[in-house]
Amino acid sequence: MKPLVPGSVAHSLAHAAVLVVVVEAGLALVGGLSAFCGGALVLAVLALVVARYAAGAHSEDPGHREEAHRMRARQVDLGDWRQLVARSLRQEDGYGPVLRHRVQRLYDARLLERHRLSRHHHPERVAELTGPQVWPWLDPARAEVPGPVTESDLRLLVEGLHRL
């Protein structure tokens, strides 16, 4: 059997096991069987929490999980898309930003679903995936719609969404 290297996982687990035995013996001597069982329960729960953490339960990006939850909370549907597109194409005041926001939500859902990416956390990667013609519509740092909405813009956005 190899000697335990200080700082290794096996070394840490050996020390933890010795500590558990000492604590449980102390609880049994001081508090009896009920203290021993209670201590065993607390230590078992603590061991499960540590094992879950060590197995990588917290390794995912918390920001990514929050975005995934938000995307499940709001369903993207086709409700008033025809009207929104028609008004945006007619350059009616205020509909371009609404259309842009809806398109961004569709892209957010696709990027999250297929590539596990976020426009806000990975803008360079998303810009690379979507291309220079689509990115101005998706760029979270940009406040305005990139010019008047045209049919060619809409075709480009839909094709880009399908490519993702």
Backbone bond lengths (Angstrom), bond angles and torsions (degrees), N, CA, C in turn:
res aa  C-N    CA-C-N  psi(-1)  N-CA   C-N-CA  omega(-1)  CA-C   N-CA-C  phi
1 M - - - 1.444 - - 1.531 108.96 -
2 K 1.339 116.00 134.26 1.460 120.43 -178.40 1.528 110.14 -73.61
3 P 1.326 116.65 144.68 1.469 118.80 176.16 1.526 109.66 -69.24
4 L 1.327 114.84 150.36 1.464 119.74 -179.77 1.525 110.41 -76.36
5 V 1.311 115.10 128.96 1.464 121.07 179.55 1.530 107.88 -86.54
6 P 1.330 117.73 124.74 1.463 119.29 178.41 1.523 111.36 -56.32
7 G 1.333 115.17 133.79 1.466 121.07 -178.62 1.512 113.74 93.54
8 S 1.331 117.80 -10.97 1.461 119.65 179.76 1.525 109.61 -79.10
9 V 1.303 116.08 165.97 1.460 121.48 178.54 1.525 110.04 -63.74
10 A 1.320 117.13 -43.37 1.460 120.77 -180.00 1.532 110.86 -61.52
11 H 1.317 116.92 -40.00 1.464 121.94 178.49 1.531 109.86 -63.44
12 S 1.318 116.42 -45.80 1.469 120.73 179.49 1.522 111.17 -63.71
13 L 1.333 116.71 -41.85 1.471 119.80 178.94 1.525 111.60 -65.24
14 A 1.332 117.75 -37.15 1.462 121.16 178.00 1.525 110.68 -63.43
15 H 1.324 115.89 -43.86 1.463 119.28 177.49 1.528 111.32 -64.87
16 A 1.323 116.95 -40.20 1.464 120.69 178.54 1.527 110.46 -63.58
17 A 1.317 117.69 -39.42 1.467 121.07 179.94 1.522 110.85 -65.58
18 V 1.321 117.26 -41.55 1.465 120.69 177.14 1.526 110.18 -63.00
19 L 1.322 117.09 -42.89 1.462 121.32 178.93 1.527 111.22 -61.81
20 V 1.336 117.09 -41.80 1.467 121.33 179.05 1.530 110.38 -62.23
21 V 1.323 116.98 -44.37 1.471 120.27 -179.61 1.530 110.28 -62.77
22 V 1.329 117.28 -43.24 1.465 121.31 -179.70 1.526 110.56 -64.69
23 V 1.335 117.56 -45.08 1.470 121.05 179.79 1.522 110.19 -62.72
24 E 1.319 117.92 -45.86 1.460 121.16 -179.37 1.532 111.64 -63.71
25 A 1.322 117.47 -39.47 1.471 120.64 177.85 1.522 109.95 -64.74
26 G 1.323 116.28 -42.36 1.462 120.19 177.57 1.514 111.98 -62.24
27 L 1.331 116.79 -43.72 1.474 120.36 178.45 1.522 111.46 -63.44
28 A 1.337 116.62 -39.94 1.469 120.21 179.86 1.526 110.74 -66.17
29 L 1.331 117.93 -39.72 1.464 121.29 -179.14 1.529 112.04 -70.87
30 V 1.329 116.32 -39.76 1.471 120.32 -175.67 1.522 111.90 -84.12
31 G 1.319 117.88 -45.65 1.465 120.40 -171.44 1.507 115.55 -109.30
32 G 1.287 118.61 -6.22 1.453 120.67 179.61 1.520 112.54 84.29
33 L 1.343 114.15 -162.38 1.463 121.50 -175.03 1.533 112.41 -63.75
34 S 1.328 117.87 -40.21 1.468 119.90 -178.23 1.534 111.06 -65.17
35 A 1.323 118.11 -40.95 1.466 121.11 177.40 1.526 110.53 -66.40
36 F 1.333 116.45 -39.20 1.461 120.88 178.26 1.528 110.33 -60.98
37 C 1.354 117.59 -46.12 1.472 121.46 -179.15 1.522 111.44 -67.69
38 G 1.325 116.40 -41.35 1.467 119.61 177.57 1.512 111.49 -62.67
39 G 1.315 116.79 -43.31 1.463 120.79 177.92 1.519 112.07 -63.39
40 A 1.334 115.54 -39.42 1.470 119.28 178.46 1.518 110.70 -63.74
41 L 1.332 116.81 -39.59 1.470 120.72 178.73 1.524 110.87 -64.42
42 V 1.312 117.20 -47.77 1.468 121.09 179.48 1.526 110.64 -61.54
43 L 1.311 117.37 -44.10 1.464 120.55 179.72 1.528 112.11 -66.04
44 A 1.339 116.99 -35.71 1.467 119.95 177.89 1.531 110.86 -65.46
45 V 1.329 116.83 -43.85 1.470 120.45 178.28 1.522 109.99 -63.51
46 L 1.315 116.71 -44.43 1.458 120.85 178.28 1.532 111.02 -60.62
47 A 1.320 117.01 -41.07 1.466 120.67 178.72 1.529 110.99 -64.16
48 L 1.336 117.45 -39.30 1.469 120.17 177.70 1.522 111.61 -64.97
49 V 1.318 117.31 -41.51 1.468 120.81 178.85 1.528 110.48 -63.18
50 V 1.320 116.64 -45.21 1.466 120.47 179.82 1.530 110.26 -65.56
51 A 1.328 117.60 -41.29 1.468 120.57 179.48 1.521 111.01 -64.00
52 R 1.318 117.20 -40.05 1.470 120.53 178.51 1.526 110.46 -64.14
53 Y 1.312 116.70 -43.33 1.461 120.27 178.07 1.533 110.29 -63.55
54 A 1.323 116.14 -45.00 1.465 120.35 -178.85 1.523 111.62 -64.99
55 A 1.322 117.21 -29.95 1.467 121.07 179.87 1.518 112.10 -77.25
56 G 1.334 118.03 -6.31 1.453 120.10 174.68 1.507 115.51 104.88
57 A 1.314 119.12 18.63 1.459 120.45 179.89 1.517 111.29 -62.52
58 H 1.334 117.65 -26.50 1.456 120.26 -178.88 1.535 111.64 -103.56
59 S 1.328 116.67 11.35 1.454 118.73 -176.07 1.522 113.04 -78.57
60 E 1.325 117.78 -21.49 1.460 119.56 178.12 1.516 110.13 -70.98
61 D 1.310 115.52 154.30 1.452 121.50 177.72 1.524 108.95 -67.23
62 P 1.350 119.05 116.33 1.464 119.74 179.78 1.527 112.04 -59.01
63 G 1.342 116.63 -33.40 1.462 118.85 178.06 1.514 111.55 -63.46
64 H 1.318 116.05 -36.96 1.459 120.54 178.64 1.522 110.63 -65.00
65 R 1.339 117.04 -43.57 1.461 119.83 179.93 1.523 110.81 -64.13
66 E 1.347 117.59 -37.53 1.460 119.91 178.37 1.528 110.47 -63.88
67 E 1.321 116.77 -41.55 1.462 119.67 179.11 1.514 111.11 -66.19
68 A 1.319 117.09 -39.23 1.462 120.22 178.18 1.515 110.08 -62.16
69 H 1.312 117.00 -39.55 1.470 120.64 177.97 1.524 110.37 -64.89
70 R 1.334 117.14 -42.17 1.468 119.58 179.02 1.523 111.08 -63.23
71 M 1.332 116.90 -38.16 1.460 119.46 -179.31 1.526 110.64 -67.63
72 R 1.338 118.66 -33.08 1.462 120.49 176.50 1.523 111.06 -73.03
73 A 1.334 116.41 -29.47 1.460 120.11 -176.36 1.527 111.39 -72.57
74 R 1.317 118.03 -27.69 1.462 121.63 -178.60 1.518 109.18 -120.38
75 Q 1.292 116.86 117.82 1.451 121.00 179.46 1.531 109.46 -85.16
76 V 1.321 115.91 132.04 1.456 121.00 175.70 1.521 106.47 -86.13
77 D 1.324 117.22 121.79 1.459 119.83 -178.49 1.528 110.40 -128.51
78 L 1.336 116.11 177.70 1.463 121.33 -176.92 1.524 112.53 -99.48
79 G 1.333 117.51 9.47 1.462 124.10 -175.79 1.517 116.47 -29.85
80 D 1.311 119.15 -73.94 1.463 122.19 -173.74 1.532 112.51 -116.48
81 W 1.323 116.87 29.04 1.452 120.24 -177.53 1.525 112.93 -63.04
82 R 1.320 116.93 -41.54 1.484 118.56 -178.77 1.520 110.91 -58.57
83 Q 1.314 115.23 -47.27 1.458 119.82 -179.36 1.530 110.83 -64.86
84 L 1.303 117.15 -42.52 1.461 121.47 179.70 1.522 111.44 -62.46
85 V 1.321 117.12 -44.80 1.467 120.85 179.64 1.523 110.14 -64.97
86 A 1.328 117.24 -44.91 1.470 120.62 -179.73 1.527 110.90 -60.44
87 R 1.305 117.23 -45.34 1.475 120.17 -179.73 1.523 111.38 -67.80
88 S 1.310 117.26 -36.33 1.465 119.99 178.49 1.527 110.85 -66.88
89 L 1.342 116.48 -40.72 1.466 120.10 179.07 1.525 111.71 -67.11
90 R 1.325 117.37 -31.69 1.469 121.07 177.73 1.525 111.40 -79.80
91 Q 1.336 116.55 2.65 1.464 122.39 178.96 1.531 112.32 62.19
92 E 1.336 117.17 30.01 1.456 119.50 176.62 1.520 108.27 -66.35
93 D 1.296 114.65 139.77 1.453 121.86 -173.11 1.526 112.36 -59.38
94 G 1.313 116.14 128.50 1.455 121.84 173.00 1.511 115.92 90.90
95 Y 1.345 118.66 -7.44 1.466 118.79 -176.88 1.520 113.73 -89.70
96 G 1.315 118.35 -20.30 1.462 121.31 177.03 1.531 112.25 -60.81
97 P 1.352 118.17 -49.82 1.473 119.25 178.43 1.531 112.98 -63.24
98 V 1.327 117.13 -34.09 1.467 119.85 178.46 1.526 109.48 -66.71
99 L 1.314 116.81 -44.18 1.463 121.07 177.88 1.535 110.16 -61.82
100 R 1.322 116.43 -44.07 1.465 120.60 179.21 1.528 110.45 -59.35
101 H 1.317 117.00 -44.25 1.470 120.46 179.55 1.529 110.91 -61.80
102 R 1.331 116.85 -42.81 1.467 119.81 179.40 1.520 111.28 -65.11
103 V 1.323 117.21 -40.62 1.463 121.07 178.35 1.528 109.65 -64.20
104 Q 1.315 116.51 -40.93 1.466 120.01 178.10 1.523 110.75 -61.15
105 R 1.317 117.80 -39.60 1.465 120.57 178.84 1.527 111.25 -64.87
106 L 1.331 116.75 -39.38 1.467 119.40 177.15 1.530 110.84 -63.60
107 Y 1.323 115.52 -45.11 1.465 119.22 178.34 1.523 110.83 -64.81
108 D 1.337 117.09 -39.27 1.473 119.74 177.96 1.522 110.83 -58.31
109 A 1.326 115.92 -44.16 1.466 119.73 -179.68 1.529 110.48 -64.04
110 R 1.321 117.74 -44.25 1.461 121.03 -179.03 1.528 111.45 -67.16
111 L 1.333 116.56 -43.49 1.468 119.82 179.72 1.522 111.38 -63.05
112 L 1.299 115.92 -39.78 1.460 120.28 179.79 1.522 111.00 -69.36
113 E 1.327 115.78 -43.24 1.465 121.09 -176.82 1.528 112.44 -69.07
114 R 1.320 116.53 -45.89 1.464 119.89 -172.98 1.527 114.80 -93.53
115 H 1.341 116.55 -30.76 1.461 119.12 -172.56 1.529 113.43 -123.10
116 R 1.319 117.30 -5.39 1.464 122.47 -178.43 1.529 110.76 54.70
117 L 1.341 114.39 44.62 1.463 121.25 -179.32 1.523 110.32 -122.29
118 S 1.297 115.37 158.08 1.459 122.91 176.48 1.526 109.00 -127.08
119 R 1.327 116.86 138.56 1.467 120.18 176.28 1.519 111.03 -60.88
120 H 1.327 116.35 -33.74 1.455 120.98 -175.55 1.529 112.84 -79.28
121 H 1.323 117.58 -35.11 1.458 120.84 -177.34 1.530 113.53 -94.71
122 H 1.337 117.36 -23.65 1.471 121.14 -176.85 1.530 110.39 -132.96
123 P 1.332 118.93 55.97 1.474 119.39 -174.44 1.528 113.96 -62.21
124 E 1.341 117.89 -35.62 1.470 119.31 -177.99 1.532 110.19 -65.90
125 R 1.312 116.20 -44.56 1.470 120.70 -178.63 1.527 110.91 -65.89
126 V 1.351 116.53 -41.50 1.465 120.51 179.54 1.527 109.89 -66.61
127 A 1.326 117.48 -40.79 1.467 120.48 177.67 1.518 110.66 -61.13
128 E 1.323 116.20 -38.53 1.470 120.83 178.35 1.532 110.94 -66.11
129 L 1.337 116.97 -41.47 1.469 121.09 -179.03 1.534 112.32 -69.73
130 T 1.319 116.80 -39.69 1.469 119.72 -173.48 1.518 113.12 -86.51
131 G 1.314 117.56 -28.19 1.455 120.49 179.09 1.517 112.42 96.39
132 P 1.337 115.84 162.56 1.468 120.58 -174.33 1.528 114.52 -69.71
133 Q 1.331 118.30 -20.69 1.461 119.01 179.99 1.520 112.04 -82.96
134 V 1.321 117.71 -31.44 1.468 121.83 -178.57 1.527 111.25 -88.66
135 W 1.318 117.89 -34.29 1.457 121.39 -173.02 1.535 114.02 -54.67
136 P 1.349 120.88 -39.91 1.469 118.25 179.15 1.538 113.48 -57.83
137 W 1.311 117.13 -27.21 1.471 120.40 177.24 1.527 111.19 -74.42
138 L 1.323 116.53 -26.12 1.465 121.10 -174.18 1.520 113.94 -102.24
139 D 1.305 117.84 -19.21 1.462 122.84 -173.86 1.530 111.26 -56.73
140 P 1.353 117.46 114.80 1.464 119.83 -178.72 1.527 112.63 -69.48
141 A 1.327 118.26 -19.30 1.460 121.11 179.38 1.531 111.59 -79.09
142 R 1.308 116.50 -14.90 1.461 121.04 -178.25 1.520 109.27 -92.58
143 A 1.320 117.05 127.72 1.467 121.16 -175.10 1.528 112.81 -87.18
144 E 1.303 117.51 -30.70 1.464 121.27 -172.57 1.529 112.32 -105.46
145 V 1.339 114.42 160.81 1.464 121.46 173.09 1.529 106.90 -68.81
146 P 1.343 118.07 136.39 1.464 119.79 -178.45 1.531 112.30 -74.91
147 G 1.305 117.28 72.91 1.456 122.34 178.28 1.515 112.59 89.59
148 P 1.324 116.63 179.32 1.468 120.22 178.96 1.532 111.06 -68.09
149 V 1.325 115.42 147.77 1.462 121.19 -177.98 1.530 108.77 -77.34
150 T 1.346 116.07 128.70 1.459 120.90 177.65 1.523 109.09 -123.42
151 E 1.328 115.18 165.39 1.467 119.47 177.22 1.522 111.32 -62.79
152 S 1.323 116.87 -37.09 1.463 119.25 179.64 1.536 110.45 -65.75
153 D 1.341 117.21 -35.48 1.471 119.85 174.96 1.521 110.37 -61.31
154 L 1.312 116.28 -45.77 1.463 120.40 -178.39 1.524 111.35 -64.40
155 R 1.321 116.86 -41.60 1.471 119.86 176.91 1.531 110.66 -61.15
156 L 1.322 115.14 -45.24 1.457 120.89 179.03 1.530 111.03 -59.49
157 L 1.325 117.54 -43.29 1.468 121.67 -179.73 1.525 111.66 -65.89
158 V 1.326 116.36 -41.36 1.459 120.01 179.93 1.523 110.19 -67.86
159 E 1.330 117.00 -44.00 1.466 120.29 178.11 1.525 111.18 -62.26
160 G 1.335 116.73 -40.72 1.460 120.52 177.65 1.516 112.05 -62.68
161 L 1.322 115.69 -38.08 1.464 120.46 178.64 1.527 110.52 -66.16
162 H 1.321 116.26 -40.70 1.470 120.13 177.81 1.528 111.71 -66.44
163 R 1.337 117.03 -36.71 1.460 120.24 179.58 1.526 112.16 -64.96
164 L 1.343 116.27 -32.57 1.471 118.71 -179.43 1.505 109.23 -67.33
